[in-house]
Amino acid sequence: MKRIHFQAAMLTLACVLAGTANAGASPDAQGWNGRGWYITGSAPPAPQPIAAPDYILFEGPHALQGDCLQIYDRLYSPIGICRFLDAKPAAAHPSN
C-alpha cells in the first residue's frame, strides 16, 4: 500500500515540476513565450491577406481566453486583440 502512495506522490511531483519548468521559460525579444492566449496587434506596412498578418505581441501567454480579455480590457484597449497562438508569428519585414 505504501508503494502505491509513493508512486502516486512521485507522479504528482513530476507533473508539477514539468509544469513549472515550462512556465519559467523567459520570453524572447518579441515577447514570445510559447503557446497560449496573447494580446496582439497587427501593423503591416502594406495591405496583406488576413491569413498572413505580421503580429506585434504585447502580453502573454495566458492559459485562458478570459484571463487574456481581462488584462486587455484593463491595459491595452483598443490597440490589440486576444488571439490563441500555437506558433510564433512572423516578424515584420521591412519593405523595399
Backbone as CSV, one residue per row, in Angstrom:
resi,resn,N_x,N_y,N_z,CA_x,CA_y,CA_z,C_x,C_y,C_z
1,MET,0.822,-1.196,0.000,0.000,0.000,0.000,0.867,1.262,0.000
2,LYS,1.954,1.231,0.777,2.843,2.394,0.828,3.503,2.614,-0.529
3,ARG,3.769,1.534,-1.241,4.401,1.645,-2.558,3.472,2.380,-3.534
4,ILE,2.192,2.103,-3.478,1.224,2.770,-4.359,1.154,4.258,-4.033
5,HIS,1.141,4.604,-2.756,1.114,6.021,-2.371,2.383,6.736,-2.819
6,PHE,3.521,6.053,-2.684,4.793,6.638,-3.103,4.785,6.896,-4.611
7,GLN,4.297,5.928,-5.411,4.253,6.094,-6.868,3.306,7.240,-7.258
8,ALA,2.175,7.330,-6.593,1.235,8.412,-6.881,1.844,9.766,-6.523
9,ALA,2.549,9.831,-5.404,3.192,11.082,-4.991,4.281,11.480,-5.981
10,MET,5.052,10.518,-6.445,6.119,10.815,-7.412,5.535,11.278,-8.748
11,LEU,4.449,10.669,-9.180,3.798,11.078,-10.427,3.262,12.511,-10.306
12,THR,2.653,12.819,-9.191,2.139,14.169,-8.954,3.279,15.181,-8.941
13,LEU,4.363,14.855,-8.266,5.526,15.744,-8.212,6.115,15.962,-9.596
14,ALA,6.202,14.913,-10.396,6.743,15.039,-11.747,5.884,15.974,-12.598
15,CYS,4.559,15.851,-12.473,3.661,16.729,-13.242,3.812,18.189,-12.819
16,VAL,3.915,18.421,-11.522,4.065,19.789,-11.016,5.381,20.383,-11.488
17,LEU,6.459,19.621,-11.408,7.762,20.123,-11.842,7.797,20.384,-13.341
18,ALA,7.163,19.532,-14.120,7.126,19.742,-15.573,6.363,21.018,-15.906
19,GLY,5.282,21.276,-15.206,4.502,22.491,-15.445,5.255,23.753,-15.081
20,THR,5.973,23.736,-13.971,6.718,24.929,-13.566,7.933,25.150,-14.439
21,ALA,8.532,24.091,-14.954,9.678,24.253,-15.851,9.247,24.950,-17.135
22,ASN,8.080,24.599,-17.640,7.564,25.233,-18.851,7.196,26.687,-18.592
23,ALA,6.612,26.979,-17.448,6.179,28.333,-17.125,7.361,29.264,-16.888
24,GLY,8.514,28.721,-16.520,9.667,29.539,-16.204,10.470,29.985,-17.404
25,ALA,10.108,29.534,-18.607,10.857,29.923,-19.794,10.706,31.419,-20.015
26,SER,11.820,32.081,-20.290,11.751,33.536,-20.469,11.399,33.872,-21.916
27,PRO,10.669,34.953,-22.135,10.279,35.327,-23.496,11.465,35.824,-24.315
28,ASP,11.355,35.691,-25.628,12.402,36.214,-26.499,12.206,37.720,-26.699
29,ALA,12.973,38.317,-27.606,12.944,39.764,-27.795,11.579,40.268,-28.260
30,GLN,10.804,39.421,-28.934,9.486,39.846,-29.417,8.395,39.580,-28.377
31,GLY,8.736,38.905,-27.289,7.748,38.615,-26.269,7.170,37.213,-26.355
32,TRP,7.691,36.365,-27.243,7.168,35.007,-27.413,7.632,34.120,-26.266
33,ASN,6.676,33.413,-25.658,6.996,32.520,-24.548,6.251,31.203,-24.674
34,GLY,5.854,30.818,-25.884,5.171,29.548,-26.084,3.696,29.715,-26.365
35,ARG,3.004,28.593,-26.558,1.595,28.630,-26.967,0.696,29.143,-25.854
36,GLY,-0.391,29.764,-26.250,-1.357,30.287,-25.300,-2.074,31.497,-25.874
37,TRP,-2.852,32.169,-25.032,-3.576,33.368,-25.434,-2.680,34.587,-25.272
38,TYR,-2.526,35.352,-26.341,-1.684,36.545,-26.340,-2.497,37.764,-26.719
39,ILE,-2.157,38.903,-26.132,-2.697,40.173,-26.598,-1.770,40.634,-27.708
40,THR,-2.331,40.767,-28.909,-1.522,41.119,-30.072,-2.144,42.284,-30.805
41,GLY,-1.350,42.899,-31.609,-1.818,43.904,-32.545,-1.160,43.604,-33.874
42,SER,-1.699,44.100,-34.937,-1.043,43.902,-36.222,-0.827,45.258,-36.863
43,ALA,0.345,45.436,-37.383,0.687,46.703,-38.019,1.469,46.433,-39.293
44,PRO,0.811,45.836,-40.300,1.545,45.560,-41.543,1.852,46.852,-42.301
45,PRO,3.027,46.954,-42.927,3.389,48.162,-43.664,2.517,48.378,-44.902
46,ALA,1.963,47.301,-45.464,1.093,47.395,-46.640,-0.030,46.377,-46.470
47,PRO,-1.147,46.548,-47.181,-2.240,45.574,-47.050,-1.762,44.160,-47.362
48,GLN,-2.169,43.213,-46.522,-1.794,41.817,-46.682,-3.030,40.957,-46.480
49,PRO,-2.997,39.732,-47.001,-4.133,38.845,-46.741,-4.273,38.580,-45.247
50,ILE,-5.501,38.367,-44.784,-5.754,38.131,-43.367,-5.018,36.892,-42.873
51,ALA,-4.794,35.932,-43.762,-4.134,34.684,-43.357,-2.662,34.894,-43.000
52,ALA,-2.048,35.999,-43.415,-0.617,36.190,-43.166,-0.298,37.565,-42.609
53,PRO,-0.917,37.978,-41.491,-0.565,39.290,-40.929,0.735,39.222,-40.127
54,ASP,1.367,40.363,-39.935,2.514,40.449,-39.036,1.979,40.874,-37.678
55,TYR,2.297,40.107,-36.640,1.779,40.385,-35.311,2.809,41.101,-34.455
56,ILE,2.326,41.975,-33.605,3.132,42.558,-32.542,2.585,41.970,-31.251
57,LEU,3.437,41.324,-30.471,2.995,40.702,-29.225,3.130,41.700,-28.093
58,PHE,2.032,41.921,-27.363,2.050,42.853,-26.243,2.095,42.153,-24.896
59,GLU,1.422,41.010,-24.752,1.251,40.402,-23.441,0.870,38.947,-23.611
60,GLY,1.415,38.088,-22.759,1.019,36.685,-22.772,2.200,35.802,-22.438
61,PRO,2.025,34.509,-22.462,0.796,33.777,-22.764,-0.118,33.651,-21.549
62,HIS,-1.412,33.548,-21.804,-2.406,33.288,-20.769,-3.033,31.934,-21.063
63,ALA,-3.306,31.162,-20.026,-3.884,29.831,-20.206,-5.321,29.912,-20.710
64,LEU,-6.064,30.924,-20.281,-7.480,31.028,-20.631,-7.764,32.324,-21.391
65,GLN,-8.727,32.263,-22.297,-9.108,33.459,-23.046,-9.649,34.537,-22.115
66,GLY,-10.386,34.137,-21.067,-10.937,35.110,-20.129,-9.859,35.908,-19.419
67,ASP,-8.741,35.250,-19.064,-7.621,35.962,-18.431,-7.033,36.988,-19.394
68,CYS,-6.894,36.579,-20.645,-6.351,37.473,-21.670,-7.259,38.686,-21.842
69,LEU,-8.565,38.448,-21.905,-9.516,39.542,-22.101,-9.535,40.502,-20.919
70,GLN,-9.373,39.986,-19.696,-9.342,40.858,-18.523,-8.165,41.822,-18.584
71,ILE,-6.981,41.302,-18.892,-5.783,42.145,-18.988,-5.948,43.150,-20.127
72,TYR,-6.465,42.672,-21.254,-6.667,43.557,-22.404,-7.610,44.708,-22.066
73,ASP,-8.717,44.389,-21.431,-9.688,45.430,-21.092,-9.114,46.466,-20.133
74,ARG,-8.250,46.023,-19.213,-7.682,46.949,-18.231,-6.548,47.784,-18.787
75,LEU,-5.711,47.199,-19.649,-4.463,47.872,-20.008,-4.304,48.273,-21.466
76,TYR,-4.843,47.497,-22.393,-4.453,47.688,-23.788,-5.552,48.163,-24.719
77,SER,-6.787,48.169,-24.291,-7.878,48.556,-25.182,-7.634,49.976,-25.701
78,PRO,-7.793,50.287,-26.946,-8.221,49.494,-28.092,-7.093,49.127,-29.057
79,ILE,-5.867,48.889,-28.592,-4.759,48.693,-29.533,-4.518,47.264,-29.971
80,GLY,-5.207,46.297,-29.400,-4.914,44.922,-29.760,-6.130,44.031,-29.709
81,ILE,-5.862,42.736,-29.680,-6.898,41.717,-29.631,-6.298,40.471,-28.992
82,CYS,-7.121,39.633,-28.372,-6.639,38.365,-27.809,-6.702,37.294,-28.891
83,ARG,-5.578,36.643,-29.115,-5.513,35.555,-30.099,-4.822,34.360,-29.464
84,PHE,-5.262,33.143,-29.842,-4.565,31.937,-29.394,-3.489,31.625,-30.421
85,LEU,-2.241,31.547,-29.963,-1.122,31.286,-30.863,-0.457,29.967,-30.496
86,ASP,-0.341,29.078,-31.490,0.383,27.813,-31.331,1.848,27.960,-31.695
87,ALA,2.120,28.863,-32.605,3.480,29.043,-33.105,3.806,30.534,-33.096
88,LYS,5.072,30.830,-33.051,5.492,32.223,-33.037,5.131,32.893,-34.348
89,PRO,4.503,34.060,-34.293,4.150,34.755,-35.536,5.392,35.271,-36.265
90,ALA,5.239,35.480,-37.548,6.339,36.003,-38.347,6.648,37.422,-37.928
91,ALA,7.919,37.765,-37.923,8.333,39.134,-37.580,8.024,40.047,-38.771
92,ALA,7.821,41.316,-38.478,7.550,42.289,-39.534,8.774,42.409,-40.441
93,HIS,8.534,42.459,-41.732,9.621,42.577,-42.708,9.640,43.990,-43.261
94,PRO,10.818,44.641,-43.294,10.866,45.980,-43.888,10.613,45.915,-45.384
95,SER,9.847,46.844,-45.900,9.569,46.858,-47.341,10.646,47.659,-48.064
96,ASN,10.928,47.251,-49.297,11.963,47.922,-50.088,11.391,49.066,-50.858
